[in-house]
Amino acid sequence: VKLDARIETDTVKQQVARATASKMTIAELRLSELLIYDDELREIILPQLEETDYETLATASIFKALLELQKTSVPITLESLLSLVESDETASDFVPVLMMSEPPREIGDAIDEVLHDAENCVFTLRSMAISNRILEISQDLILAEQSGNREILNHLVAKQIELARMKRDLQNRISEK
């Protein structure tokens, strides 16, 4: 601005959007790397994924694309993935990098180790989603308490306790594996 530089509004918006885009967690990065090349693993893990596990993640559109391609039996290629995530710039940037990663196991190798790793990633993502939901409920609890609405307050407390129990169970499953 000081140098009288003229910057396109759309360019600035794109740069701000990319800078503020959520960062990828280790679990979502690892899970996407595990799933990208392994048909057998995808058949086991993708049905276990719930939309709430990945909907707030930076890679949400990639997981949606993997689910869609699995459902339609379309091979996973750079082109097929990019066609499904083209509206998401972060995912569009990440897909080529993901496709350059090394397969975690060779064809014919035992699936046990990568399956264990993938399941732990799913449990971790689910635990993170539950933590986020608990935080949202905590904020709603404050509002319900301030408004004096006991019925909503009781419902939210019960929901928060149920989610905390689910999170504890997931944490136990992760530590057992």
WOLINCOR-V56325 format. One record per residue. N is the residue number from 1. PSI is psi in whole degrees, 0 to 359 (none if undefined). OMEGA is omega in whole degrees, -180 to 180 (* if undefined). D_CENTER is the distance of its C-alpha to the mean C-alpha in Angstrom with 1 decimal. Layout:
# WOLINCOR-V56325
n:N psi:PSI omega:OMEGA d_center:D_CENTER
n:N psi:PSI omega:OMEGA d_center:D_CENTER
This chain:
# WOLINCOR-V56325
n:1 psi:317 omega:-179 d_center:37.7
n:2 psi:333 omega:-178 d_center:40.6
n:3 psi:16 omega:-177 d_center:41.4
n:4 psi:32 omega:178 d_center:41.4
n:5 psi:137 omega:179 d_center:38.5
n:6 psi:120 omega:-178 d_center:37.3
n:7 psi:132 omega:178 d_center:33.6
n:8 psi:137 omega:180 d_center:32.1
n:9 psi:318 omega:-180 d_center:30.2
n:10 psi:322 omega:179 d_center:27.5
n:11 psi:316 omega:179 d_center:27.1
n:12 psi:317 omega:179 d_center:26.7
n:13 psi:317 omega:179 d_center:24.1
n:14 psi:317 omega:-179 d_center:22.0
n:15 psi:319 omega:178 d_center:22.5
n:16 psi:318 omega:180 d_center:21.6
n:17 psi:317 omega:179 d_center:18.4
n:18 psi:322 omega:-179 d_center:17.3
n:19 psi:328 omega:-178 d_center:18.5
n:20 psi:357 omega:179 d_center:16.7
n:21 psi:145 omega:-179 d_center:13.3
n:22 psi:147 omega:-180 d_center:10.6
n:23 psi:153 omega:179 d_center:10.6
n:24 psi:139 omega:175 d_center:8.2
n:25 psi:162 omega:178 d_center:8.2
n:26 psi:320 omega:-178 d_center:10.3
n:27 psi:316 omega:-179 d_center:8.4
n:28 psi:325 omega:176 d_center:5.5
n:29 psi:311 omega:-178 d_center:8.8
n:30 psi:317 omega:-179 d_center:10.8
n:31 psi:317 omega:179 d_center:9.1
n:32 psi:322 omega:177 d_center:9.2
n:33 psi:322 omega:180 d_center:12.7
n:34 psi:322 omega:-173 d_center:13.8
n:35 psi:333 omega:-169 d_center:13.0
n:36 psi:321 omega:-176 d_center:14.4
n:37 psi:351 omega:-169 d_center:18.0
n:38 psi:97 omega:-179 d_center:18.4
n:39 psi:315 omega:-178 d_center:19.4
n:40 psi:317 omega:179 d_center:20.4
n:41 psi:319 omega:178 d_center:17.2
n:42 psi:319 omega:180 d_center:15.2
n:43 psi:330 omega:-179 d_center:17.8
n:44 psi:316 omega:-171 d_center:17.2
n:45 psi:317 omega:-176 d_center:13.5
n:46 psi:320 omega:177 d_center:12.2
n:47 psi:339 omega:179 d_center:14.5
n:48 psi:337 omega:-179 d_center:13.1
n:49 psi:134 omega:174 d_center:9.5
n:50 psi:150 omega:-178 d_center:9.9
n:51 psi:324 omega:-180 d_center:8.6
n:52 psi:342 omega:179 d_center:8.4
n:53 psi:328 omega:-172 d_center:5.9
n:54 psi:354 omega:-171 d_center:3.0
n:55 psi:333 omega:-180 d_center:5.9
n:56 psi:5 omega:-177 d_center:6.2
n:57 psi:158 omega:176 d_center:3.8
n:58 psi:333 omega:-178 d_center:6.5
n:59 psi:18 omega:-177 d_center:5.5
n:60 psi:315 omega:-178 d_center:5.0
n:61 psi:333 omega:177 d_center:8.7
n:62 psi:316 omega:178 d_center:8.7
n:63 psi:321 omega:176 d_center:7.1
n:64 psi:318 omega:180 d_center:9.6
n:65 psi:317 omega:178 d_center:12.2
n:66 psi:318 omega:178 d_center:12.0
n:67 psi:317 omega:180 d_center:12.5
n:68 psi:315 omega:180 d_center:15.2
n:69 psi:322 omega:178 d_center:16.9
n:70 psi:317 omega:-178 d_center:17.0
n:71 psi:323 omega:-177 d_center:18.5
n:72 psi:1 omega:-180 d_center:21.1
n:73 psi:31 omega:176 d_center:21.8
n:74 psi:133 omega:179 d_center:21.6
n:75 psi:145 omega:180 d_center:21.4
n:76 psi:112 omega:178 d_center:18.5
n:77 psi:169 omega:177 d_center:20.1
n:78 psi:315 omega:-177 d_center:19.6
n:79 psi:316 omega:-178 d_center:21.3
n:80 psi:322 omega:178 d_center:19.5
n:81 psi:313 omega:-178 d_center:16.0
n:82 psi:325 omega:180 d_center:17.4
n:83 psi:332 omega:-179 d_center:19.2
n:84 psi:343 omega:-178 d_center:16.1
n:85 psi:12 omega:-173 d_center:14.1
n:86 psi:334 omega:-180 d_center:17.4
n:87 psi:350 omega:-179 d_center:16.9
n:88 psi:105 omega:-176 d_center:13.9
n:89 psi:320 omega:180 d_center:15.7
n:90 psi:313 omega:179 d_center:13.0
n:91 psi:320 omega:179 d_center:11.6
n:92 psi:325 omega:177 d_center:15.3
n:93 psi:326 omega:-175 d_center:16.1
n:94 psi:328 omega:-176 d_center:13.6
n:95 psi:312 omega:179 d_center:14.4
n:96 psi:322 omega:178 d_center:17.9
n:97 psi:317 omega:179 d_center:17.1
n:98 psi:318 omega:-179 d_center:14.7
n:99 psi:342 omega:178 d_center:17.6
n:100 psi:352 omega:-179 d_center:20.0
n:101 psi:158 omega:180 d_center:18.5
n:102 psi:140 omega:175 d_center:20.7
n:103 psi:137 omega:-177 d_center:20.1
n:104 psi:340 omega:177 d_center:19.5
n:105 psi:154 omega:178 d_center:22.4
n:106 psi:154 omega:178 d_center:25.4
n:107 psi:131 omega:-180 d_center:26.4
n:108 psi:342 omega:176 d_center:28.4
n:109 psi:158 omega:178 d_center:27.0
n:110 psi:142 omega:-177 d_center:26.1
n:111 psi:348 omega:-171 d_center:22.5
n:112 psi:309 omega:-175 d_center:22.7
n:113 psi:314 omega:180 d_center:21.3
n:114 psi:328 omega:177 d_center:18.3
n:115 psi:315 omega:177 d_center:17.7
n:116 psi:314 omega:180 d_center:18.0
n:117 psi:315 omega:-179 d_center:15.6
n:118 psi:318 omega:178 d_center:12.9
n:119 psi:320 omega:177 d_center:13.6
n:120 psi:322 omega:177 d_center:13.4
n:121 psi:316 omega:178 d_center:9.9
n:122 psi:314 omega:179 d_center:9.0
n:123 psi:321 omega:179 d_center:11.3
n:124 psi:315 omega:178 d_center:10.0
n:125 psi:319 omega:179 d_center:6.4
n:126 psi:319 omega:178 d_center:8.8
n:127 psi:319 omega:178 d_center:11.2
n:128 psi:319 omega:179 d_center:9.4
n:129 psi:320 omega:178 d_center:8.7
n:130 psi:318 omega:178 d_center:12.4
n:131 psi:317 omega:178 d_center:13.5
n:132 psi:320 omega:179 d_center:12.4
n:133 psi:321 omega:177 d_center:14.2
n:134 psi:319 omega:178 d_center:17.1
n:135 psi:317 omega:177 d_center:17.5
n:136 psi:317 omega:-180 d_center:17.7
n:137 psi:323 omega:178 d_center:20.2
n:138 psi:319 omega:178 d_center:22.1
n:139 psi:320 omega:177 d_center:22.6
n:140 psi:326 omega:178 d_center:23.8
n:141 psi:318 omega:179 d_center:26.0
n:142 psi:315 omega:179 d_center:27.8
n:143 psi:319 omega:179 d_center:28.5
n:144 psi:321 omega:179 d_center:29.7
n:145 psi:319 omega:180 d_center:31.9
n:146 psi:326 omega:-180 d_center:33.4
n:147 psi:347 omega:178 d_center:34.2
n:148 psi:17 omega:-179 d_center:35.7
n:149 psi:97 omega:-175 d_center:34.0
n:150 psi:325 omega:-178 d_center:34.3
n:151 psi:312 omega:178 d_center:32.9
n:152 psi:319 omega:180 d_center:29.6
n:153 psi:312 omega:179 d_center:29.7
n:154 psi:319 omega:178 d_center:30.3
n:155 psi:316 omega:-179 d_center:27.6
n:156 psi:321 omega:178 d_center:25.0
n:157 psi:315 omega:179 d_center:26.3
n:158 psi:318 omega:179 d_center:26.1
n:159 psi:319 omega:180 d_center:22.5
n:160 psi:320 omega:178 d_center:21.6
n:161 psi:317 omega:178 d_center:23.6
n:162 psi:316 omega:179 d_center:22.0
n:163 psi:321 omega:178 d_center:18.4
n:164 psi:321 omega:177 d_center:19.9
n:165 psi:316 omega:179 d_center:21.4
n:166 psi:318 omega:-180 d_center:18.2
n:167 psi:317 omega:178 d_center:16.5
n:168 psi:318 omega:178 d_center:19.7
n:169 psi:318 omega:178 d_center:19.8
n:170 psi:317 omega:179 d_center:16.4
n:171 psi:321 omega:177 d_center:17.6
n:172 psi:320 omega:179 d_center:20.8
n:173 psi:322 omega:178 d_center:19.2
n:174 psi:316 omega:-177 d_center:17.3
n:175 psi:334 omega:177 d_center:20.7
n:176 psi:326 omega:-175 d_center:22.7
n:177 psi:none omega:* d_center:21.0
